Amino acid sequence: MTMASSEGSGKKRPNVFVFMPLAVFIALAALFFYRLGSGDPSRIPSALIGRPVPVTNLPPIPGLERDGKAVPGVTNATFKGAVTLVNVWASWCVPCHDEAQFLEVVGINYKDASDNARRFLSRYGNPFMAAGQDETGRASIDWGVYGVPETFLIGRDGRIAYKLVGPISADNLSVTLKPEIEKALR
């Protein structure tokens, strides 16, 4: 008596669990890609909005001048009684080159060598009425800086009223910063 083979066509069915890690990876990659492209990075919230300016005592950038006078450093007294824009910048920051033309503010020079900062301002213009040198980056951490450039609007009361992450452009200057400045001036 001969027995019939029950092996069928010899094809094995693939195990579904083998593809599970690939499916999970694709789903996570799609989620990360979606979240990366959504939202405006300049709208990163700051926990310091409405709070007093952090204690700031930054020395001037050595040798930095504006209109033939030494540019002072940045201290809390810099912000007393006036609406002030504070821009955190560095000579090695590519977007900082483009925004320099829009500024006339107080500056915090982030983790930069004095010579590089002076060369940068000589090349692109010195928009700073006061510029403090934050060699270690500690003051910028106290300000809640994520990276450069970032700009803070300080109200007359010495409190942080607004924070812009990223470079100042003609668009966000007119659409975002000017209305915030006008609000702070009221």
Sequence and secondary structure as in RCSB ss.txt:
>XXXX:A:sequence
MTMASSEGSGKKRPNVFVFMPLAVFIALAALFFYRLGSGDPSRIPSALIGRPVPVTNLPPIPGLERDGKAVPGVT
NATFKGAVTLVNVWASWCVPCHDEAQFLEVVGINYKDASDNARRFLSRYGNPFMAAGQDETGRASIDWGVYGVPE
TFLIGRDGRIAYKLVGPISADNLSVTLKPEIEKALR
>XXXX:A:secstr
       TT      GGGSHHHHHHHHHHHHHHHHHHSS GGG   TTTTSB    EE B TT EETTEE   EE
GGGGTTS EEEEEE TT HHHHHHGGG  EEEEEES  HHHHHHHHHHH   EEEEEEESSSHHHHHTT  SSSE
EEEE TTSBEEEEEES   HHHIIIIIHHHHHHHH 
